Structures are given as structure tokens and as C-alpha cells.
Amino acid sequence: MPSENRTEMGGRNPDGTILPGTILNPNGRPKGARSFTTKVRDALEKIADGEKDVTNETLFIKAILKKSIVDQDVSMMRTVWEQLDGKPLQKTELTGAEGVPLIPETNINLDALVSRVEEELKKKKV
């Protein structure tokens, strides 16, 4: 595909998918840019340390936390916590007692099973 089509269409196909080789953010992330999680973590540390140098972000986060505490909004507190530290690891047991498989392996002949089901269906139609 000619390069003039890429610039004309913004590096996308008519269906909206991105063309191969298209770079949507050629300059990358700006130097010194901080993620939301980093900003929240820093604001919480300032609040905890009782620092007087308070930014708008710190005040906003403090207001959200106060409101969640006053309203006893556990889900909001959990969300903030999970955004900062990640969700806790949840293990899923895929075996039964003493490591025995939950579904025992069987040697079912699928072709024979399909044939039996088809036969039963034919009998019911008659």
C-alpha cells in the first residue's frame, strides 16, 4: 500500500484497523511523565507523612479517601489498594482430594458415541 494512503487515512484501513508498520505515538511517552498509580502512591505518602506541601492531586485523593471512609465504601478503598499494589494472587485448585483429577480420564470412542446418538434420534423421529 502506498505511503501517501497511510498519512491520508491516519495509518488505518477503511475498517479502522491499524496498517502494518504504522507508529501511532512516534515520540513515545514524554520524559518525566508519571503514571496515575505513581501519582496516587506519592499523594498517599504525602498524606501519611503529614506534609504541608499539598498539590491538587493530593487534595483530590485525600477527598476521595475521606468520602470512602465516611460512606464506608469498602469497594472504593479496595479499588485504590488494588491499583497501588495489584490484586492479590488467587489460586484455583484444579484437582480433587489428594490431587485426584476432578474429571476422570475416559477412553470414549467419540465416533461410536455419535453413531449411538444419531441412531437414538432416528428412532425418536419415526
N, CA, C and O atoms as CSV, one atom per row, in Angstrom:
chain,resi,resn,atom,element,x,y,z
A,1,MET,N,N,0.857,-1.171,0.000
A,1,MET,CA,C,0.000,0.000,0.000
A,1,MET,C,C,0.905,1.236,0.000
A,1,MET,O,O,1.845,1.299,0.793
A,2,PRO,N,N,0.647,2.215,-0.865
A,2,PRO,CA,C,1.491,3.408,-0.924
A,2,PRO,C,C,1.474,4.187,0.375
A,2,PRO,O,O,0.479,4.206,1.100
A,3,SER,N,N,2.622,4.845,0.657
A,3,SER,CA,C,2.745,5.567,1.924
A,3,SER,C,C,1.809,6.760,2.006
A,3,SER,O,O,1.401,7.136,3.105
A,4,GLU,N,N,1.443,7.390,0.841
A,4,GLU,CA,C,0.534,8.527,0.921
A,4,GLU,C,C,-0.842,8.110,1.445
A,4,GLU,O,O,-1.527,8.921,2.068
A,5,ASN,N,N,-1.260,6.863,1.207
A,5,ASN,CA,C,-2.538,6.385,1.749
A,5,ASN,C,C,-2.472,6.279,3.274
A,5,ASN,O,O,-3.470,6.493,3.962
A,6,ARG,N,N,-1.292,5.949,3.792
A,6,ARG,CA,C,-1.157,5.820,5.242
A,6,ARG,C,C,-1.367,7.166,5.925
A,6,ARG,O,O,-2.093,7.252,6.915
A,7,THR,N,N,-0.744,8.204,5.411
A,7,THR,CA,C,-0.914,9.509,6.051
A,7,THR,C,C,-2.314,10.047,5.817
A,7,THR,O,O,-2.902,10.666,6.704
A,8,GLU,N,N,-2.843,9.818,4.641
A,8,GLU,CA,C,-4.172,10.330,4.320
A,8,GLU,C,C,-5.232,9.713,5.238
A,8,GLU,O,O,-6.183,10.386,5.637
A,9,MET,N,N,-5.062,8.421,5.570
A,9,MET,CA,C,-6.057,7.729,6.374
A,9,MET,C,C,-5.631,7.648,7.841
A,9,MET,O,O,-6.299,6.991,8.640
A,10,GLY,N,N,-4.538,8.301,8.199
A,10,GLY,CA,C,-4.101,8.266,9.590
A,10,GLY,C,C,-3.515,6.933,9.994
A,10,GLY,O,O,-3.568,6.565,11.168
A,11,GLY,N,N,-2.949,6.190,9.030
A,11,GLY,CA,C,-2.331,4.911,9.338
A,11,GLY,C,C,-3.321,3.803,9.641
A,11,GLY,O,O,-3.001,2.843,10.342
A,12,ARG,N,N,-4.536,3.945,9.101
A,12,ARG,CA,C,-5.564,2.931,9.358
A,12,ARG,C,C,-6.229,2.486,8.065
A,12,ARG,O,O,-6.298,3.244,7.097
A,13,ASN,N,N,-6.709,1.272,8.057
A,13,ASN,CA,C,-7.508,0.751,6.949
A,13,ASN,C,C,-8.898,1.362,7.016
A,13,ASN,O,O,-9.264,1.946,8.037
A,14,PRO,N,N,-9.677,1.241,5.952
A,14,PRO,CA,C,-11.049,1.778,5.991
A,14,PRO,C,C,-11.892,1.193,7.123
A,14,PRO,O,O,-12.811,1.850,7.613
A,15,ASP,N,N,-11.583,-0.045,7.544
A,15,ASP,CA,C,-12.351,-0.649,8.642
A,15,ASP,C,C,-11.852,-0.207,10.011
A,15,ASP,O,O,-12.389,-0.632,11.035
A,16,GLY,N,N,-10.816,0.654,10.037
A,16,GLY,CA,C,-10.334,1.198,11.297
A,16,GLY,C,C,-9.141,0.475,11.878
A,16,GLY,O,O,-8.547,0.956,12.843
A,17,THR,N,N,-8.767,-0.677,11.317
A,17,THR,CA,C,-7.609,-1.395,11.844
A,17,THR,C,C,-6.325,-0.666,11.443
A,17,THR,O,O,-6.290,0.022,10.423
A,18,ILE,N,N,-5.295,-0.817,12.230
A,18,ILE,CA,C,-4.032,-0.117,12.009
A,18,ILE,C,C,-3.238,-0.832,10.926
A,18,ILE,O,O,-3.141,-2.060,10.920
A,19,LEU,N,N,-2.671,-0.055,10.013
A,19,LEU,CA,C,-1.853,-0.622,8.948
A,19,LEU,C,C,-0.531,-1.119,9.507
A,19,LEU,O,O,-0.013,-0.551,10.469
A,20,PRO,N,N,0.021,-2.175,8.915
A,20,PRO,CA,C,1.323,-2.666,9.382
A,20,PRO,C,C,2.382,-1.579,9.236
A,20,PRO,O,O,2.408,-0.854,8.242
A,21,GLY,N,N,3.242,-1.473,10.220
A,21,GLY,CA,C,4.323,-0.505,10.181
A,21,GLY,C,C,3.940,0.889,10.642
A,21,GLY,O,O,4.789,1.780,10.679
A,22,THR,N,N,2.678,1.094,10.994
A,22,THR,CA,C,2.232,2.406,11.438
A,22,THR,C,C,2.611,2.609,12.901
A,22,THR,O,O,2.374,1.735,13.735
A,23,ILE,N,N,3.192,3.748,13.207
A,23,ILE,CA,C,3.544,4.094,14.582
A,23,ILE,C,C,2.591,5.181,15.031
A,23,ILE,O,O,2.616,6.285,14.487
A,24,LEU,N,N,1.762,4.897,15.998
A,24,LEU,CA,C,0.745,5.842,16.430
A,24,LEU,C,C,1.295,6.913,17.369
A,24,LEU,O,O,0.751,8.014,17.440
A,25,ASN,N,N,2.364,6.596,18.086
A,25,ASN,CA,C,2.952,7.569,19.005
A,25,ASN,C,C,4.455,7.603,18.749
A,25,ASN,O,O,5.228,7.025,19.514
A,26,PRO,N,N,4.879,8.285,17.663
A,26,PRO,CA,C,6.287,8.219,17.270
A,26,PRO,C,C,7.249,8.816,18.300
A,26,PRO,O,O,8.404,8.394,18.359
A,27,ASN,N,N,6.818,9.770,19.102
A,27,ASN,CA,C,7.703,10.392,20.083
A,27,ASN,C,C,7.734,9.630,21.402
A,27,ASN,O,O,8.576,9.911,22.255
A,28,GLY,N,N,6.840,8.680,21.581
A,28,GLY,CA,C,6.801,7.907,22.816
A,28,GLY,C,C,6.260,8.711,23.982
A,28,GLY,O,O,5.726,9.807,23.811
A,29,ARG,N,N,6.407,8.151,25.157
A,29,ARG,CA,C,5.925,8.818,26.367
A,29,ARG,C,C,6.837,10.009,26.684
A,29,ARG,O,O,8.059,9.887,26.602
A,30,PRO,N,N,6.255,11.156,27.046
A,30,PRO,CA,C,7.085,12.325,27.354
A,30,PRO,C,C,8.015,12.058,28.532
A,30,PRO,O,O,7.659,11.338,29.465
A,31,LYS,N,N,9.213,12.645,28.480
A,31,LYS,CA,C,10.182,12.488,29.567
A,31,LYS,C,C,9.593,13.077,30.843
A,31,LYS,O,O,9.019,14.166,30.823
A,32,GLY,N,N,9.734,12.369,31.930
A,32,GLY,CA,C,9.265,12.854,33.221
A,32,GLY,C,C,7.790,12.601,33.486
A,32,GLY,O,O,7.288,12.933,34.559
A,33,ALA,N,N,7.090,12.017,32.518
A,33,ALA,CA,C,5.668,11.727,32.731
A,33,ALA,C,C,5.542,10.619,33.770
A,33,ALA,O,O,6.314,9.660,33.763
A,34,ARG,N,N,4.577,10.756,34.654
A,34,ARG,CA,C,4.369,9.765,35.710
A,34,ARG,C,C,3.011,9.106,35.510
A,34,ARG,O,O,2.056,9.740,35.063
A,35,SER,N,N,2.944,7.850,35.842
A,35,SER,CA,C,1.675,7.126,35.715
A,35,SER,C,C,0.718,7.554,36.821
A,35,SER,O,O,1.128,8.130,37.828
A,36,PHE,N,N,-0.548,7.265,36.617
A,36,PHE,CA,C,-1.565,7.596,37.608
A,36,PHE,C,C,-1.266,6.898,38.933
A,36,PHE,O,O,-1.397,7.492,40.003
A,37,THR,N,N,-0.865,5.641,38.849
A,37,THR,CA,C,-0.573,4.875,40.059
A,37,THR,C,C,0.566,5.528,40.857
A,37,THR,O,O,0.502,5.604,42.084
A,38,THR,N,N,1.602,5.996,40.159
A,38,THR,CA,C,2.712,6.659,40.836
A,38,THR,C,C,2.240,7.935,41.510
A,38,THR,O,O,2.644,8.232,42.634
A,39,LYS,N,N,1.387,8.690,40.832
A,39,LYS,CA,C,0.875,9.932,41.406
A,39,LYS,C,C,0.045,9.652,42.668
A,39,LYS,O,O,0.172,10.355,43.670
A,40,VAL,N,N,-0.797,8.627,42.608
A,40,VAL,CA,C,-1.624,8.280,43.771
A,40,VAL,C,C,-0.736,7.823,44.922
A,40,VAL,O,O,-0.941,8.227,46.067
A,41,ARG,N,N,0.242,6.985,44.623
A,41,ARG,CA,C,1.145,6.482,45.668
A,41,ARG,C,C,1.890,7.643,46.336
A,41,ARG,O,O,2.004,7.691,47.561
A,42,ASP,N,N,2.392,8.571,45.526
A,42,ASP,CA,C,3.106,9.728,46.084
A,42,ASP,C,C,2.181,10.586,46.942
A,42,ASP,O,O,2.569,11.049,48.015
A,43,ALA,N,N,0.951,10.797,46.460
A,43,ALA,CA,C,-0.005,11.604,47.221
A,43,ALA,C,C,-0.332,10.946,48.552
A,43,ALA,O,O,-0.414,11.625,49.575
A,44,LEU,N,N,-0.518,9.633,48.550
A,44,LEU,CA,C,-0.820,8.929,49.796
A,44,LEU,C,C,0.353,8.998,50.769
A,44,LEU,O,O,0.155,9.112,51.978
A,45,GLU,N,N,1.562,8.928,50.244
A,45,GLU,CA,C,2.731,9.044,51.121
A,45,GLU,C,C,2.798,10.440,51.743
A,45,GLU,O,O,3.130,10.580,52.920
A,46,LYS,N,N,2.481,11.476,50.952
A,46,LYS,CA,C,2.473,12.847,51.486
A,46,LYS,C,C,1.413,12.986,52.575
A,46,LYS,O,O,1.652,13.603,53.613
A,47,ILE,N,N,0.244,12.408,52.326
A,47,ILE,CA,C,-0.836,12.479,53.318
A,47,ILE,C,C,-0.403,11.767,54.602
A,47,ILE,O,O,-0.585,12.284,55.704
A,48,ALA,N,N,0.173,10.573,54.440
A,48,ALA,CA,C,0.589,9.786,55.608
A,48,ALA,C,C,1.697,10.478,56.392
A,48,ALA,O,O,1.739,10.403,57.620
A,49,ASP,N,N,2.589,11.149,55.679
A,49,ASP,CA,C,3.700,11.840,56.344
A,49,ASP,C,C,3.284,13.194,56.916
A,49,ASP,O,O,4.051,13.837,57.633
A,50,GLY,N,N,2.066,13.620,56.592
A,50,GLY,CA,C,1.570,14.892,57.099
A,50,GLY,C,C,2.248,16.100,56.484
A,50,GLY,O,O,2.339,17.153,57.116
A,51,GLU,N,N,2.731,15.954,55.240
A,51,GLU,CA,C,3.410,17.064,54.571
A,51,GLU,C,C,2.439,18.208,54.294
A,51,GLU,O,O,1.269,17.996,53.979
A,52,LYS,N,N,2.951,19.403,54.420
A,52,LYS,CA,C,2.128,20.593,54.170
A,52,LYS,C,C,2.123,20.959,52.694
A,52,LYS,O,O,1.202,21.630,52.228
A,53,ASP,N,N,3.153,20.523,51.939
A,53,ASP,CA,C,3.226,20.812,50.509
A,53,ASP,C,C,2.212,19.927,49.791
A,53,ASP,O,O,2.511,18.788,49.435
A,54,VAL,N,N,1.028,20.457,49.586
A,54,VAL,CA,C,-0.066,19.656,49.049
A,54,VAL,C,C,-0.427,20.158,47.655
A,54,VAL,O,O,-0.614,21.355,47.439
A,55,THR,N,N,-0.520,19.226,46.717
A,55,THR,CA,C,-0.925,19.568,45.353
A,55,THR,C,C,-2.413,19.308,45.193
A,55,THR,O,O,-3.054,18.739,46.077
A,56,ASN,N,N,-2.958,19.731,44.059
A,56,ASN,CA,C,-4.369,19.462,43.768
A,56,ASN,C,C,-4.639,17.960,43.727
A,56,ASN,O,O,-5.687,17.493,44.175
A,57,GLU,N,N,-3.673,17.210,43.182
A,57,GLU,CA,C,-3.837,15.756,43.119
A,57,GLU,C,C,-3.954,15.160,44.518
A,57,GLU,O,O,-4.790,14.294,44.775
A,58,THR,N,N,-3.096,15.643,45.415
A,58,THR,CA,C,-3.114,15.139,46.788
A,58,THR,C,C,-4.443,15.457,47.461
A,58,THR,O,O,-5.031,14.608,48.130
A,59,LEU,N,N,-4.909,16.689,47.276
A,59,LEU,CA,C,-6.197,17.078,47.869
A,59,LEU,C,C,-7.335,16.234,47.320
A,59,LEU,O,O,-8.230,15.826,48.060
A,60,PHE,N,N,-7.297,15.973,46.012
A,60,PHE,CA,C,-8.343,15.181,45.366
A,60,PHE,C,C,-8.360,13.756,45.920
A,60,PHE,O,O,-9.416,13.225,46.263
A,61,ILE,N,N,-7.203,13.158,46.001
A,61,ILE,CA,C,-7.108,11.781,46.509
A,61,ILE,C,C,-7.533,11.726,47.977
A,61,ILE,O,O,-8.218,10.797,48.406
A,62,LYS,N,N,-7.114,12.734,48.735
A,62,LYS,CA,C,-7.492,12.793,50.149
A,62,LYS,C,C,-9.009,12.888,50.284
A,62,LYS,O,O,-9.598,12.228,51.141
A,63,ALA,N,N,-9.648,13.709,49.442
A,63,ALA,CA,C,-11.108,13.859,49.485
A,63,ALA,C,C,-11.802,12.548,49.136
A,63,ALA,O,O,-12.786,12.173,49.774
A,64,ILE,N,N,-11.292,11.853,48.125
A,64,ILE,CA,C,-11.886,10.565,47.733
A,64,ILE,C,C,-11.772,9.564,48.879
A,64,ILE,O,O,-12.737,8.871,49.200
A,65,LEU,N,N,-10.597,9.489,49.494
A,65,LEU,CA,C,-10.408,8.538,50.588
A,65,LEU,C,C,-11.276,8.887,51.789
A,65,LEU,O,O,-11.857,7.998,52.411
A,66,LYS,N,N,-11.371,10.177,52.122
A,66,LYS,CA,C,-12.224,10.576,53.243
A,66,LYS,C,C,-13.663,10.190,52.977
A,66,LYS,O,O,-14.345,9.654,53.851
A,67,LYS,N,N,-14.129,10.469,51.749
A,67,LYS,CA,C,-15.523,10.144,51.395
A,67,LYS,C,C,-15.756,8.639,51.472
A,67,LYS,O,O,-16.794,8.199,51.965
A,68,SER,N,N,-14.801,7.850,50.991
A,68,SER,CA,C,-14.981,6.398,51.040
A,68,SER,C,C,-14.985,5.883,52.472
A,68,SER,O,O,-15.676,4.911,52.777
A,69,ILE,N,N,-14.221,6.521,53.354
A,69,ILE,CA,C,-14.206,6.114,54.765
A,69,ILE,C,C,-15.511,6.515,55.447
A,69,ILE,O,O,-16.109,5.719,56.170
A,70,VAL,N,N,-15.954,7.769,55.213
A,70,VAL,CA,C,-17.190,8.257,55.829
A,70,VAL,C,C,-18.383,7.427,55.347
A,70,VAL,O,O,-19.244,7.044,56.138
A,71,ASP,N,N,-18.420,7.156,54.038
A,71,ASP,CA,C,-19.533,6.380,53.465
A,71,ASP,C,C,-19.366,4.884,53.692
A,71,ASP,O,O,-20.239,4.096,53.330
A,72,GLN,N,N,-18.245,4.494,54.291
A,72,GLN,CA,C,-17.907,3.083,54.485
A,72,GLN,C,C,-17.956,2.318,53.165
A,72,GLN,O,O,-18.475,1.204,53.084
A,73,ASP,N,N,-17.394,2.957,52.127
A,73,ASP,CA,C,-17.367,2.383,50.783
A,73,ASP,C,C,-16.130,1.490,50.657
A,73,ASP,O,O,-15.068,1.923,50.209
A,74,VAL,N,N,-16.299,0.260,51.056
A,74,VAL,CA,C,-15.184,-0.685,51.062
A,74,VAL,C,C,-14.686,-0.947,49.647
A,74,VAL,O,O,-13.487,-1.134,49.439
A,75,SER,N,N,-15.594,-0.963,48.668
A,75,SER,CA,C,-15.168,-1.248,47.299
A,75,SER,C,C,-14.236,-0.167,46.775
A,75,SER,O,O,-13.298,-0.473,46.039
A,76,MET,N,N,-14.475,1.101,47.140
A,76,MET,CA,C,-13.587,2.183,46.702
A,76,MET,C,C,-12.213,2.022,47.330
A,76,MET,O,O,-11.199,2.171,46.649
A,77,MET,N,N,-12.169,1.719,48.627
A,77,MET,CA,C,-10.883,1.531,49.289
A,77,MET,C,C,-10.140,0.338,48.678
A,77,MET,O,O,-8.928,0.391,48.470
A,78,ARG,N,N,-10.881,-0.733,48.395
A,78,ARG,CA,C,-10.269,-1.917,47.782
A,78,ARG,C,C,-9.716,-1.574,46.401
A,78,ARG,O,O,-8.624,-2.015,46.042
A,79,THR,N,N,-10.461,-0.792,45.629
A,79,THR,CA,C,-10.021,-0.411,44.290
A,79,THR,C,C,-8.729,0.392,44.342
A,79,THR,O,O,-7.803,0.137,43.572
A,80,VAL,N,N,-8.666,1.360,45.247
A,80,VAL,CA,C,-7.449,2.164,45.386
A,80,VAL,C,C,-6.292,1.255,45.779
A,80,VAL,O,O,-5.204,1.352,45.211
A,81,TRP,N,N,-6.517,0.387,46.733
A,81,TRP,CA,C,-5.464,-0.525,47.205
A,81,TRP,C,C,-4.977,-1.427,46.073
A,81,TRP,O,O,-3.773,-1.609,45.893
A,82,GLU,N,N,-5.918,-1.992,45.309
A,82,GLU,CA,C,-5.540,-2.896,44.221
A,82,GLU,C,C,-4.809,-2.156,43.107
A,82,GLU,O,O,-3.924,-2.722,42.466
A,83,GLN,N,N,-5.168,-0.902,42.869
A,83,GLN,CA,C,-4.467,-0.128,41.849
A,83,GLN,C,C,-3.029,0.139,42.258
A,83,GLN,O,O,-2.144,0.214,41.404
A,84,LEU,N,N,-2.791,0.282,43.533
A,84,LEU,CA,C,-1.445,0.578,44.008
A,84,LEU,C,C,-0.587,-0.676,44.110
A,84,LEU,O,O,0.564,-0.673,43.676
A,85,ASP,N,N,-1.126,-1.730,44.671
A,85,ASP,CA,C,-0.333,-2.928,44.938
A,85,ASP,C,C,-0.677,-4.111,44.043
A,85,ASP,O,O,-0.005,-5.141,44.107
A,86,GLY,N,N,-1.699,-3.990,43.219
A,86,GLY,CA,C,-2.130,-5.115,42.397
A,86,GLY,C,C,-3.071,-6.008,43.169
A,86,GLY,O,O,-3.091,-6.000,44.400
A,87,LYS,N,N,-3.846,-6.775,42.436
A,87,LYS,CA,C,-4.789,-7.685,43.096
A,87,LYS,C,C,-4.028,-8.830,43.738
A,87,LYS,O,O,-2.993,-9.256,43.225
A,88,PRO,N,N,-4.536,-9.335,44.863
A,88,PRO,CA,C,-3.857,-10.465,45.496
A,88,PRO,C,C,-3.962,-11.716,44.628
A,88,PRO,O,O,-4.947,-11.909,43.916
A,89,LEU,N,N,-2.949,-12.549,44.695
A,89,LEU,CA,C,-2.924,-13.785,43.945
A,89,LEU,C,C,-4.029,-14.717,44.433
A,89,LEU,O,O,-4.168,-14.959,45.632
A,90,GLN,N,N,-4.803,-15.233,43.497
A,90,GLN,CA,C,-5.861,-16.175,43.857
A,90,GLN,C,C,-5.555,-17.508,43.194
A,90,GLN,O,O,-5.507,-17.618,41.969
A,91,LYS,N,N,-5.352,-18.501,44.017
A,91,LYS,CA,C,-5.043,-19.819,43.477
A,91,LYS,C,C,-6.338,-20.584,43.240
A,91,LYS,O,O,-7.288,-20.487,44.017
A,92,THR,N,N,-6.356,-21.335,42.167
A,92,THR,CA,C,-7.513,-22.155,41.839
A,92,THR,C,C,-7.085,-23.612,41.847
A,92,THR,O,O,-6.150,-24.000,41.145
A,93,GLU,N,N,-7.770,-24.407,42.639
A,93,GLU,CA,C,-7.434,-25.826,42.706
A,93,GLU,C,C,-8.119,-26.543,41.550
A,93,GLU,O,O,-9.337,-26.466,41.383
A,94,LEU,N,N,-7.320,-27.235,40.764
A,94,LEU,CA,C,-7.850,-27.946,39.608
A,94,LEU,C,C,-7.893,-29.451,39.822
A,94,LEU,O,O,-8.096,-30.217,38.880
A,95,THR,N,N,-7.701,-29.864,41.061
A,95,THR,CA,C,-7.756,-31.289,41.376
A,95,THR,C,C,-8.669,-31.496,42.572
A,95,THR,O,O,-9.002,-30.559,43.298
A,96,GLY,N,N,-9.058,-32.729,42.752
A,96,GLY,CA,C,-9.888,-33.067,43.898
A,96,GLY,C,C,-9.015,-33.385,45.101
A,96,GLY,O,O,-7.867,-32.948,45.185
A,97,ALA,N,N,-9.569,-34.148,46.025
A,97,ALA,CA,C,-8.855,-34.521,47.237
A,97,ALA,C,C,-7.583,-35.294,46.889
A,97,ALA,O,O,-7.597,-36.182,46.037
A,98,GLU,N,N,-6.504,-34.948,47.548
A,98,GLU,CA,C,-5.213,-35.618,47.395
A,98,GLU,C,C,-4.707,-35.614,45.954
A,98,GLU,O,O,-4.014,-36.542,45.540
A,99,GLY,N,N,-5.048,-34.577,45.189
A,99,GLY,CA,C,-4.517,-34.437,43.837
A,99,GLY,C,C,-5.204,-35.284,42.779
A,99,GLY,O,O,-4.734,-35.356,41.644
A,100,VAL,N,N,-6.308,-35.923,43.136
A,100,VAL,CA,C,-7.029,-36.750,42.175
A,100,VAL,C,C,-7.751,-35.825,41.187
A,100,VAL,O,O,-8.361,-34.841,41.605
A,101,PRO,N,N,-7.689,-36.131,39.870
A,101,PRO,CA,C,-8.370,-35.283,38.897
A,101,PRO,C,C,-9.864,-35.183,39.183
A,101,PRO,O,O,-10.488,-36.157,39.604
A,102,LEU,N,N,-10.433,-34.004,38.954
A,102,LEU,CA,C,-11.862,-33.819,39.187
A,102,LEU,C,C,-12.691,-34.615,38.190
A,102,LEU,O,O,-13.735,-35.164,38.543
A,103,ILE,N,N,-12.235,-34.680,36.961
A,103,ILE,CA,C,-12.938,-35.446,35.940
A,103,ILE,C,C,-12.013,-36.585,35.530
A,103,ILE,O,O,-10.952,-36.355,34.949
A,104,PRO,N,N,-12.418,-37.807,35.834
A,104,PRO,CA,C,-11.534,-38.928,35.486
A,104,PRO,C,C,-11.402,-39.066,33.974
A,104,PRO,O,O,-12.352,-38.838,33.224
A,105,GLU,N,N,-10.200,-39.446,33.547
A,105,GLU,CA,C,-9.991,-39.665,32.119
A,105,GLU,C,C,-10.737,-40.913,31.694
A,105,GLU,O,O,-10.761,-41.919,32.403
A,106,THR,N,N,-11.341,-40.827,30.532
A,106,THR,CA,C,-12.054,-41.989,29.998
A,106,THR,C,C,-11.615,-42.202,28.568
A,106,THR,O,O,-11.186,-41.270,27.887
A,107,ASN,N,N,-11.724,-43.409,28.131
A,107,ASN,CA,C,-11.380,-43.748,26.756
A,107,ASN,C,C,-12.658,-43.908,25.956
A,107,ASN,O,O,-13.014,-45.016,25.555
A,108,ILE,N,N,-13.342,-42.808,25.726
A,108,ILE,CA,C,-14.605,-42.849,24.996
A,108,ILE,C,C,-14.298,-42.766,23.511
A,108,ILE,O,O,-13.534,-41.909,23.067
A,109,ASN,N,N,-14.900,-43.663,22.755
A,109,ASN,CA,C,-14.794,-43.616,21.310
A,109,ASN,C,C,-15.859,-42.637,20.830
A,109,ASN,O,O,-17.043,-42.974,20.796
A,110,LEU,N,N,-15.448,-41.436,20.460
A,110,LEU,CA,C,-16.399,-40.408,20.087
A,110,LEU,C,C,-17.217,-40.788,18.856
A,110,LEU,O,O,-18.402,-40.466,18.773
A,111,ASP,N,N,-16.591,-41.468,17.906
A,111,ASP,CA,C,-17.332,-41.878,16.701
A,111,ASP,C,C,-18.469,-42.820,17.070
A,111,ASP,O,O,-19.577,-42.693,16.549
A,112,ALA,N,N,-18.200,-43.764,17.968
A,112,ALA,CA,C,-19.229,-44.701,18.389
A,112,ALA,C,C,-20.332,-43.967,19.145
A,112,ALA,O,O,-21.514,-44.266,18.974
A,113,LEU,N,N,-19.943,-43.003,19.984
A,113,LEU,CA,C,-20.928,-42.238,20.738
A,113,LEU,C,C,-21.821,-41.433,19.805
A,113,LEU,O,O,-23.038,-41.408,19.985
A,114,VAL,N,N,-21.233,-40.776,18.812
A,114,VAL,CA,C,-22.017,-40.001,17.848
A,114,VAL,C,C,-22.970,-40.912,17.087
A,114,VAL,O,O,-24.125,-40.553,16.855
A,115,SER,N,N,-22.494,-42.081,16.701
A,115,SER,CA,C,-23.350,-43.036,15.981
A,115,SER,C,C,-24.540,-43.458,16.831
A,115,SER,O,O,-25.668,-43.527,16.343
A,116,ARG,N,N,-24.278,-43.742,18.119
A,116,ARG,CA,C,-25.373,-44.152,19.009
A,116,ARG,C,C,-26.393,-43.033,19.170
A,116,ARG,O,O,-27.598,-43.285,19.169
A,117,VAL,N,N,-25.913,-41.790,19.310
A,117,VAL,CA,C,-26.827,-40.663,19.465
A,117,VAL,C,C,-27.651,-40.481,18.199
A,117,VAL,O,O,-28.856,-40.242,18.274
A,118,GLU,N,N,-27.013,-40.593,17.038
A,118,GLU,CA,C,-27.747,-40.461,15.772
A,118,GLU,C,C,-28.807,-41.545,15.621
A,118,GLU,O,O,-29.907,-41.275,15.139
A,119,GLU,N,N,-28.483,-42.770,16.032
A,119,GLU,CA,C,-29.449,-43.863,15.983
A,119,GLU,C,C,-30.654,-43.595,16.877
A,119,GLU,O,O,-31.799,-43.820,16.486
A,120,GLU,N,N,-30.376,-43.117,18.069
A,120,GLU,CA,C,-31.461,-42.805,19.007
A,120,GLU,C,C,-32.358,-41.703,18.456
A,120,GLU,O,O,-33.579,-41.759,18.606
A,121,LEU,N,N,-31.757,-40.705,17.823
A,121,LEU,CA,C,-32.551,-39.618,17.248
A,121,LEU,C,C,-33.417,-40.096,16.092
A,121,LEU,O,O,-34.549,-39.642,15.925
A,122,LYS,N,N,-32.875,-41.024,15.287
A,122,LYS,CA,C,-33.640,-41.584,14.185
A,122,LYS,C,C,-34.832,-42.371,14.698
A,122,LYS,O,O,-35.921,-42.295,14.127
A,123,LYS,N,N,-34.634,-43.132,15.778
A,123,LYS,CA,C,-35.720,-43.911,16.360
A,123,LYS,C,C,-36.843,-43.005,16.874
A,123,LYS,O,O,-38.020,-43.334,16.723
A,124,LYS,N,N,-36.495,-41.892,17.466
A,124,LYS,CA,C,-37.475,-40.986,18.016
A,124,LYS,C,C,-38.257,-40.249,16.935
A,124,LYS,O,O,-39.403,-39.863,17.161
A,125,LYS,N,N,-37.654,-40.047,15.757
A,125,LYS,CA,C,-38.324,-39.369,14.657
A,125,LYS,C,C,-39.387,-40.255,14.019
A,125,LYS,O,O,-40.371,-39.747,13.481
A,126,VAL,N,N,-39.201,-41.579,14.071
A,126,VAL,CA,C,-40.130,-42.496,13.430
A,126,VAL,C,C,-41.386,-42.679,14.208
A,126,VAL,O,O,-42.268,-43.428,13.788
